[in-house]
Structures are given as C-alpha cells and as structure tokens.
Amino acid sequence: MSNGRIVIWCGAAPNQKALANKIAAKYEVAGIVVDRHKHAVKKTKWSKLLSTIWDRIRFKKIYDSWKELMRYYDASFSQWPASIPLIEVDTINDGATAIFTKDKSPALIVVSGTALIKEPLISIPAAKGIINLHTGLSPYVKGGPNCTNWCIANNEYHLIGNTIMWLNAGIDSGNIITTETVDICAAKSLGTAHQVVMDHAHELYLKAIEYIIKSNPPYQSIAQSSICKGNLYLTKMWTGEKKKQLLRNWSKRKTFKSDSEPVTVPLPTHE
C-alpha cells in the first residue's frame, strides 16, 4: 500500500468538486465517495412553504451569496477528477461507502461536506487516519448552517476561520490538527467573503494533508476542550432575527475591532 493513498468522502456541491480536484492534482487519490444528501421527501405544509418563500425574498442577499460561491467554483471545476473511481450514495453512511473504501486500502481518508458520519465508517481502517474539514474556527464556532454567517451575525469577525481535525462521532468536535483565522472585512460583497473563506479552507486542507502524508506519527492532535468550550450552532437556531443581525453587521464590517484574539493551532514543521 502506498503511504500516500487517499480516499475522499465529500458532498456533491461545486465547492466539494473543486476541493477533490485540488487534492487529486497533488496526491494519489484512489477513490471518491460523493454524498448526494438525498432523503425521503416529506409533505410540506402550505404555511411552511409560504414562510420559506418569504424568507428567501427578505434575505435574498444571504441566499444569493451562497449561489455566487457555487457559480465561482463551477466555472473552474465543472467535472470530478478524471480517471479516478467514483461512486455516489444517497447518504455517506450507506453500506456502499464502507465497501468501496475498504477495497481501496487508503492510508488517509479525507472528509468534507458530508452528513454526520457514524459507525461503522468512523472505525474504517486507514493507516494515517480520517481527517475532516470544518469551515469554522473550532472550538469557538461549530455546527451550521454556515459558521462564517454566524460570526457576522454575532459581530465576531475575529472568529472567522477554518479547522482541520481528526474525525470523531460529534459535530465538528474532533481533536484539532490545525486552525487559522481569515480576515473578510475588506471583501466587497458577502459572496466574495465566502469565496475568501472557502479558498482558504481548501489551502489549509492541502497543507494539512501534506503534513500528514510527509510525516510519521504521532501527528498533532489537540483536544478542543484544552482551548475553550466554544459554541455549537444548529440550523434551527438560524432565525430571521439572526439573518437581520448579519445584514446589519455586514454593513459595518470595516469598522470592526476586537479586544481579543482566538487561540489558533499552527501546523508543526515536518522534515
């Protein structure tokens, strides 16, 4: 088995496709599993449907910023990496993921943008382990639907950043390999701000993969609790009031100042 053999588990969105291409351009990718996030269709009440439509009208700027980000990646990475075995699953925890991954005998499994991964996938053998990208600064900001948006809504621009961690069963709670902050206050638009954060996330992931591939264990593994407790945000907490706060704070971003700086985890140097 090659010491650098990688299997990618990722979502189906254009930013995930871009990440897979960037990894495949530098490393030996043995296979890709794409989580399509398909679930059983539930009946939607008219009141809920109307509420959703009104929400998208009121906060069009927020929704459009994500669409802009997806168009940005789709323009450069419209296809998955060529000649690499790939399967699509309705959910990452499908049994096909385990069968496909074990067949590739990876040294490293790289995760991004999937649903919450459960056993037995968490325990799949990989010589160097399973690592996960969190587009938020752990342990300070965890969960979803988007940690950058949460930081703007909370006027905590200094907590915007990215994390590479070892995968565990929790929500963005694994031991940290590395973290870095990202400054978006000079971004011209909300969409551009998300591009800055996501591009940085991809760059940080590539650096972390390089560190693990080129180094021998033990690898850096910092418990999040050794830094601080932080906050876990859930999608149901992302209310209309929080979206209003985001828009208000975004308009004042250039005057933001912080009295404190978060603790970050730099990558060790490797020989």
HELIX and SHEET records of a PDB file:
HELIX    1   1 PRO A   14  LYS A   26  1                                  13    
HELIX    2   2 TRP A   46  ARG A   58  1                                  13    
HELIX    3   3 LYS A   60  SER A   76  1                                  17    
HELIX    4   4 GLY A   95  LYS A  104  1                                  10    
HELIX    5   5 LEU A  121  SER A  123  5                                   3    
HELIX    6   6 CYS A  147  ALA A  153  1                                   7    
HELIX    7   7 TYR A  157  LEU A  159  5                                   3    
HELIX    8   8 LEU A  190  LYS A  214  1                                  25    
HELIX    9   9 GLN A  224  SER A  226  5                                   3    
HELIX   10  10 THR A  235  MET A  237  5                                   3    
HELIX   11  11 GLY A  240  TRP A  250  1                                  11    
HELIX   12  12 ARG A  253  THR A  255  5                                   3    
SHEET    1   A 7 LEU A  86  VAL A  89  0                                        
SHEET    2   A 7 VAL A  29  ASP A  35  1                                        
SHEET    3   A 7 ILE A   6  GLY A  11  1                                        
SHEET    4   A 7 LEU A 108  SER A 112  1                                        
SHEET    5   A 7 GLY A 129  HIS A 134  1                                        
SHEET    6   A 7 GLY A 161  TRP A 166 -1                                        
SHEET    7   A 7 ILE A 176  THR A 181 -1                                        
SHEET    1   B 2 VAL A 141  GLY A 143  0                                        
SHEET    2   B 2 ASN A 231  TYR A 233  1                                        
END                                                                             
